[in-house]
Amino acid sequence: MEPATGDVLARVARAGAEDVSASAATAKAAQKAWAAMPYGERAKIFRKAAQLLEANRDDYATWIIRETGSVRPKAMFEIDSVLHLCHEAAAMLTQPRGLVLPSHEGVSSIARRVPHGVVGVITPFNFPFLLTSRAVLPALATGNAVVLKPDARTPVSGGVLPALMLEAAGLPPGVFHMLPGDAQAGEALVTDPDVTMVSFTGSTAVGRRVGELAGRHLKKVALELGGKNALIILDDADMDLALCSGAWASWLHQGQICMSAGRHLVHESRAQEYARRMAEKAKTLPVGNPHTEPVALGPIITAQQVARVDRIVRESIAQGAKLLAGGVPNGLFYPATVLADVTPDMPVFREEIFGPVVSITRFASDAQAIALANDTEYGLSAGVHTRDIGRGMALGEQLLVGLLHINDQTVNDDGTMPMGGRGASGNGSRHGGPANWDEFTQWQWVTVRNSAPPYPF
């Protein structure tokens, strides 16, 4: 469905457990030949995929805009990011895959990276094309076959489009399977005996279930989950730049990003100005259908998610938060919202919102800012604004996060960086750059002796 209009965009089959089982078996059978294909031939497929995407970027962007409700710049960012990931996947195939270890005379000892076999990938609705490609492309590049279950709300941009792209680029049959489905298909994928590793990106609640099932079946699992990220504005910050960062960090894609700034921690000497100017900015941002109008914010993905955002805002206001802008939904459209005087006991401070809400909490010292930022079960991203780089680094080093940005906001992504969090934001796994070898392969120790040794018995 198109969130902005309610129109039907496409009809896609819903996979069940039997479909997952059949695809996993086929993928397992195809994986060895794929891993054995000359690396140069495999690299050509990823480069061809990039060429096809570049030639069809407007069509892909239209699907992302209509299916996810995103504005065009966000859709184009996804496409540019996937282009980068295609070239990174091709480049992985010429990188070293092992180490020569110390050994005795006459013995060669090496540690090499080998693929898991079949990797199951489960992806979310918010950046479907990018987050699918972020796992699928390196998993394939390292010699695995892949079974993908995209989010049922975005099966085309999260599943059909990357599948068509790779098929047209020449990926051999059976190596990649795309099965849209619900929780039943997801659980079948995690528990299937032919799937040896699972990559999940989504909510912490579902991630706990995925981790539980994977652990029960002794499978490696990479969990990239939610966040309650802090953007810290120190008393010496450049206010114009801080406001720009704060608005982007909370309102980009309607706040439906795991790295969105869920808490704006502002020094008490600057908090009143920050709140006033943020509210002024919020009131200027148009909300509407991004496919037909030049808007800053599109629709929230579902009515259920709108209800969740509205509940968090209303309950926080009832507990004393001050509403300065927004806060009134219109169907699936929710305006840029600003809440001031937020305290740590309020839902807007504690819960991941996944909506366009700036939540402002005051602090009096750097130590208090650190304590407030760490006062959460999550540990994904943080940003610190200050003119004193040393001060910012000293503060940042005490934040329990996987991603830290000094003089920038919390929503940052790059295919060459290790993306992931700690605590309820993930199990320490990472996607991107050097971390892809860690996640999508495992070590194998190999020794070769000039002659077999004599043992005592």
VENWOJO-V784181 format. One record per run of one state. SS is the DSSP state (hx for helix, st for strand, lp for the rest). FROM is the first residue (numbers start at 0). TO is the last residue. Records with the same first field share a line. If there is no record, write none. Layout:
# VENWOJO-V784181
SS: FROM-TO ; FROM-TO
This chain:
# VENWOJO-V784181
lp: 0-15 ; 36-37 ; 55-55 ; 68-70 ; 92-96 ; 100-105 ; 115-116 ; 122-126 ; 141-143 ; 149-153 ; 169-174 ; 178-181 ; 191-195 ; 201-202 ; 216-218 ; 224-227 ; 233-237 ; 255-259 ; 267-269 ; 282-285 ; 287-295 ; 297-301 ; 318-320 ; 325-328 ; 330-331 ; 333-335 ; 340-345 ; 350-355 ; 363-364 ; 373-379 ; 385-387 ; 396-401 ; 406-417 ; 419-421 ; 426-429 ; 431-433 ; 449-456
hx: 16-35 ; 38-54 ; 56-67 ; 71-91 ; 127-140 ; 154-168 ; 182-190 ; 203-215 ; 238-254 ; 270-281 ; 302-317 ; 346-349 ; 365-372 ; 388-395 ; 422-424 ; 434-439
st: 97-99 ; 106-114 ; 117-121 ; 144-148 ; 175-177 ; 196-200 ; 219-223 ; 228-232 ; 260-266 ; 286-286 ; 296-296 ; 321-324 ; 329-329 ; 332-332 ; 336-339 ; 356-362 ; 380-384 ; 402-405 ; 418-418 ; 425-425 ; 430-430 ; 440-448
